[in-house]
Amino acid sequence: MLSTAPWIGGALVAFFLIDRLGLWAEERGWIYWRRKRAQTGALGSALMELNTFTNPAAQHVVEAKDAKKLEERENDDPPHP
């Protein structure tokens, strides 16, 4: 029993550190961890980006979406669903 206590304590510390690392990365906008949720269209946007590798003609759609998002951020308009 005494030899398992350090393993359990170490696992708890490791989980805590992983959680803190996830929150830190979330603050930087790199990932979605606990506090923020991914946007509903995030998966679709990611797939559209991948589609540009196999279908270069789809590149203009991605560029148009990125330009629209940038314009909304500059104007401080709320994003449209």
N, C-alpha and C positions, 0 to 999 in steps of 0.2 A: 504494500500500500504506500509505503514511504517513497518508493522509487517512481511511482506514477505521478505524484504531486508536482514535481518539477516539469514533467511533460505537459500536464494540463495547464500549469501556470504559463509555460512557454507558448503554448498554443493560444491562450487567451491574449497574451501580449502581442503575438504575431497577428492575430485577427484585428486587434485594436490598431496596430501600426498600418495594416493594409487599409483599414477603414479611413484612417487619417490621410493616407496617401491618396485614396480615392476622392476624398473631400477636397484636398488641395488641388488635384487635377481638375476637378469639377469647377472650382473657382476660376481657374485659368481658361475654362471653356473647352478643354480637351475631350472630356467624357461626360456622360450623364451618370451620376452615382446614386445619391439618395435624395437630394433636395430638389433637383430639377428633373423634369420628365422630358423625354424626347418629343419633338413635334410629330404630329401625325404623318406629315409628309416626308419625314426624314428618311425613311426607308426608300420611298419612291425617288427621292433626290439622289440617294446613293446609287441606286440601280441605274438612274439616268446617266450618272457620271461613268459608270462601268460600260454603259451602252456606247458611249462615245469612242471607246477603244475598238469595238467591232463595227460601228457604224459612224464614220466621221461626219456624215451629214447631220447627225443629231447634235453636233457641237453648238450650233446656233441657238438651240433651245436652252441648253445649259447656260450659255452666256447671257441670254435674255433674262432668265430667272435670276441669275446673279446680279445683273444690272438693276433689276427691279428691287431686289432686296437692299442693295446698296443705296438706291435712291430713297427708299422708305426710311432707312436709318439716318440718312443725311437730313431728311425733312422731319424727323421725329414723328412720323406717322405710325399709328399702330399697324402691325402686319395684317394683311388680309388673308383669311383662310382659303 
